[in-house]
């Protein structure tokens, strides 16, 4: 069994596209993380429903925006909304190995085989395999798997990479901007590049 440490943190985190977009815009306007935190604390700049939610949104948006780096932060505002959503998903993939492996082992394989749909069984099979092969995941409760599966589905929905159709989700590939592909190669995230190229190739 592998002892690779995975996180189930996405069960409580939303996609938060507009908040991350807003965070990147503020960085591009010259604001610092500290100044953005002050805006979040004092005037609730992200429109959170509570102080604890505001803190959670700030922390997630900060990590996701900053993991992209200055080059992508500047490029982000030049991309169309479809690609901004894809880059937002990429920021999560850069921080969450388990979701990245789902994209490589399930979403990408489906596209490569021309199977343009995901079902609840696909999510369950992915977590069952991780449970069988990883010590950390083996200790999670079924409740965690179910919530993570729902979170992954919501991320793909909000990124525009699936749409609901009855009991299955139809895979909807996107044309990814070549500048995003070039950036991924430049930072040596080849596994994410592979996913991105597959998504574009299916469009």
C-alpha positions in Angstrom: 0.0 0.0 0.0 1.1 3.5 -0.7 1.6 6.0 2.2 1.2 9.0 0.0 -0.6 11.7 1.9 -3.8 12.9 0.2 -6.2 15.6 1.4 -10.0 15.5 1.7 -10.1 19.2 2.2 -12.1 19.8 -0.9 -15.2 18.5 0.8 -15.7 21.9 2.5 -14.3 24.1 -0.3 -16.2 25.5 -3.2 -14.9 26.2 -6.7 -15.0 30.0 -5.9 -14.3 31.1 -9.4 -15.5 34.7 -9.0 -13.7 35.1 -5.7 -10.4 33.8 -7.2 -10.9 36.0 -10.3 -11.5 39.0 -7.9 -8.4 38.1 -5.9 -6.2 37.9 -9.1 -7.6 41.3 -10.2 -6.6 42.8 -6.9 -3.1 41.4 -7.1 -2.8 42.8 -10.6 -3.9 46.1 -9.3 -0.9 46.0 -6.9 -2.5 44.9 -3.7 -0.7 42.6 -1.4 -2.1 39.5 0.3 -2.1 41.4 3.6 -4.1 44.3 2.1 -6.6 41.8 0.5 -7.0 40.1 3.9 -7.7 43.5 5.4 -10.4 44.2 2.8 -11.9 40.7 3.5 -11.9 41.3 7.2 -13.1 44.9 7.3 -15.5 45.3 4.4 -16.2 41.6 3.4 -14.9 42.2 -0.1 -15.8 38.6 -1.1 -19.4 38.9 0.1 -19.1 35.9 2.5 -22.1 35.0 4.7 -20.0 34.9 7.9 -16.6 35.8 9.3 -15.5 32.2 9.3 -16.6 31.7 5.7 -14.7 34.9 4.7 -11.5 33.5 6.3 -12.0 30.2 4.4 -12.6 32.0 1.1 -9.6 34.3 1.6 -7.2 31.4 2.5 -8.4 29.3 -0.5 -8.3 32.2 -3.0 -4.8 33.3 -1.7 -3.4 29.8 -2.1 -5.0 29.2 -5.5 -4.1 32.6 -7.0 -0.5 32.6 -5.7 0.2 29.0 -6.8 -0.4 30.2 -10.4 2.5 32.7 -10.1 2.9 36.2 -11.5 3.0 35.2 -15.2 -0.4 33.4 -15.1 -1.9 36.1 -12.9 -1.2 38.7 -15.6 -2.3 36.4 -18.4 -5.5 35.4 -16.5 -7.3 38.7 -17.3 -6.5 38.3 -21.0 -8.2 34.9 -21.3 -11.9 34.3 -22.1 -14.2 33.1 -19.3 -14.0 29.5 -20.3 -10.2 29.5 -20.0 -10.3 31.5 -16.8 -12.5 28.7 -15.3 -10.0 26.1 -16.6 -7.1 28.0 -15.0 -9.0 28.2 -11.8 -9.4 24.4 -11.9 -5.7 24.1 -12.7 -4.8 26.0 -9.6 -6.7 23.4 -7.6 -5.0 20.6 -9.4 -1.6 22.2 -8.5 -2.6 22.0 -4.9 -4.5 18.7 -4.7 -2.9 15.5 -5.9 -6.0 13.4 -5.5 -8.2 15.5 -7.8 -5.3 15.6 -10.3 -5.2 11.8 -10.2 -8.9 11.7 -10.8 -8.5 13.9 -13.9 -5.6 11.7 -15.1 -7.1 8.3 -14.3 -10.8 8.9 -15.0 -11.6 12.0 -16.9 -8.7 11.9 -19.3 -9.1 8.1 -19.9 -12.7 8.6 -20.7 -11.9 11.2 -23.3 -9.1 9.1 -24.8 -11.5 6.2 -25.2 -14.3 8.3 -26.6 -16.6 7.7 -23.7 -18.1 11.1 -23.2 -19.9 10.6 -19.9 -19.3 10.2 -16.2 -21.5 8.3 -13.8 -21.7 8.0 -10.0 -20.0 4.6 -10.4 -16.9 6.2 -12.0 -16.4 8.4 -8.9 -17.0 5.4 -6.5 -14.6 3.2 -8.5 -11.9 5.8 -8.3 -12.1 6.1 -4.5 -12.4 2.3 -4.1 -9.1 1.9 -5.9 -7.4 4.6 -3.8 -8.8 2.9 -0.7 -7.3 -0.4 -1.8 -3.9 1.1 -2.6 -3.4 3.9 -0.2 -3.1 3.8 3.6 -4.4 7.4 4.1 -7.5 7.0 1.9 -8.2 3.5 3.5 -8.9 5.2 6.8 -11.6 7.6 5.4 -15.2 6.9 6.0 -17.7 6.3 3.2 -19.2 9.7 4.1 -15.9 11.3 3.1 -15.8 9.5 -0.3 -19.4 10.5 -1.1 -18.8 14.2 -0.2 -15.5 14.2 -2.2 -17.3 12.7 -5.2 -19.9 15.4 -5.0 -17.2 18.1 -4.7 -15.3 16.7 -7.7 -18.5 16.7 -9.8 -19.3 20.3 -8.7 -15.8 21.4 -9.7 -16.1 19.9 -13.1 -19.6 21.4 -13.6 -18.3 24.9 -12.6 -15.2 24.5 -14.7 -17.5 23.7 -17.7 -16.0 20.3 -18.3 -19.3 18.3 -17.7 -23.0 19.0 -17.9 -25.8 17.1 -16.1 -28.0 14.9 -18.2 -30.3 12.7 -16.1 -28.3 10.1 -14.2 -25.0 10.7 -16.0 -22.8 13.7 -16.6 -21.9 14.5 -20.2 -18.2 15.4 -20.7 -17.9 18.7 -22.5 -14.3 19.4 -23.7 -13.1 22.9 -24.1 -10.7 24.6 -26.5 -7.9 25.6 -24.2 -5.9 28.7 -25.1 -2.4 27.8 -26.4 -0.9 30.3 -24.0 -2.2 28.2 -21.1 -0.6 25.1 -22.5 2.7 26.9 -23.1 2.6 28.2 -19.5 2.0 24.8 -18.0 5.0 23.5 -20.0 7.2 26.4 -18.9 6.6 25.6 -15.2 7.1 21.9 -15.8 3.7 20.7 -14.8 3.6 18.1 -17.5 0.9 15.9 -16.0 -1.5 18.8 -15.9 -0.3 19.7 -19.5 -1.3 16.2 -20.5 -4.8 16.6 -19.1 -5.2 20.1 -20.7 -4.1 18.8 -24.2 -6.5 15.9 -23.9 -9.4 18.2 -23.1 -8.5 20.4 -26.1 -8.0 17.5 -28.4 -11.5 16.3 -27.6 -13.1 19.6 -28.4 
